[in-house]
């Protein structure tokens, strides 16, 4: 019997005003793995169709390190923080793209108030989290756009 190792991984490219500012890996969390197993077993369930951004731990410029037990972000980035994603697939990849236009998911400008975490979900509000990542904060002003792929 042949054995293959299935590994679920993710990575984010974050662009502010069309310029790439961060590239980071993310963690597929336990609720995400449970969701994947359920979809494989029965095909039932809601699509993962939302990316949410947050400001992470307010005492640091990066969110708390993701762990498998995460089910939500630490602190959402206010109005418009969770956006519907465009989804494309290939033989081995599923690509989610979320766009925050001017005025959506705007962060503060003081240290420790920028966008520093993101997660993929199957509903808004609430829902199951598929993956979470943290990164060095990005300040998103009212006139800025942000794209996470």
N, C-alpha and C positions, 0 to 999 in steps of 0.2 A: 504494500500500500504506500502510495506517495503521500508525503506530508508537505504542505505549504504553510508558511507562516504569514498570516494576514496581519498587517500592521496599518493602523489608522493614524495618519499624521496630518498636520495642517501647518500652513504658513500664511502670514499676512504681508501684503504690501500696502502701505498707507501713503496716500498722496494728498498733499494740501495745496489747493489752487493749481492742481495739475502737475506738481513736482513731487517725486517720491521722497519722503522724509524718514520713513522707518520700514525695515523689513525684519520681521520677527516670527518665531515659531509659536504655535499654540498647543494647548493640551486638550485632548478629547476627554471629557469628564465622564464619570460613571453614569450619569443620567443619559448622556449621549451614546455611550456604548449599549445601554439597555434599550434605548430607542432604536439603534441600528439592528440589534438582535431581533427585536420585535418586528421590524420592517422585513428582515430577511425571512423570519419564520412565517409570517402571515400576510405580509404586504400591506397591512393596515396601519393607519396612523396619519398624523398631519405632517405635511412637508416642513422641513427646516427652511424657513423663508424670511428670516429677519436677522439683522445684525444690530446689536445695541452697543453704544459707546458710553463710557463712564469716566469719572474723575478719580476712581480708585481710593486709596487710603489718603485722607486729607492731611496726614502728618508727613507725607513723603511725596516725592515727584514721580513715583512709580507705584502701581497697585501692589497689594500683597501677592506673593507668588501663588499662581494657580495650583490647586490640588484637586485630585480626582473627585472629592466630595462636593465641590462647588456646584451650586444650582442657580446662582444669580450673580450679577456684578456687585461690587461693593457699594458704588454710588453712581446712579445713572446721571447722564449729562443734561437733565432737564427736558424741556419740551422738544420733541422731535428726536430724542436720543435713540429710539428704536425705529429703524427704517426697513421697509420691504426690500428684499434683495432680488437682483437679476441672477438667475441660476443657469449655468451651462455645464454640460458634461462631455467627457471624452472617454476613451477606453479605461483609463485609470484614475481620472480626476473628476471631482465635482467642484466647480468654481462659483463662489457666492460673491456678489459685488453690491455693496451698499454705498449710497451717495447721500451726503448731508449738504444741502444747498445753503446759501447764505441765510442766516437766521435760525437754522436748525442745529441742535446739539452744540450750541455755543458754550464755550468754557470761560472761566475767569482768566485774568492775565497775571495774577499773582502766583509766585512759586507755590507748588502743590495744589493748584486749582485747574490745571490743564487736563486734556483728555489723556488718560493713561491706561485704559483697559477696554477690551471689546469681547463680545460673546455672540454666538450664533444660537438662535431660538426657533421653536416651531409655532409660536403664537405671540400675540400682543394684546393685552399685557400678559405677564406670567409665561407659562409654557415650559417645555423641557429645554434645558441648555445642552447643546451639542459640544461646544468647545469654548474655552476662555483663554485669553492672553493678556499680558501686561507689557507695557513698554514705557520708555522715558517720555514724559509728558509732552504733548503738542498743544500749543495755544491756538484755539479756533475762535477768531473774532466774529462779530456779527456779519461781516461782509465776506468771510472766508468760506470756501467749499472744502469738503473732505471726502475722499473716496477710499474705501477699504475693500481690497480684493483678497 
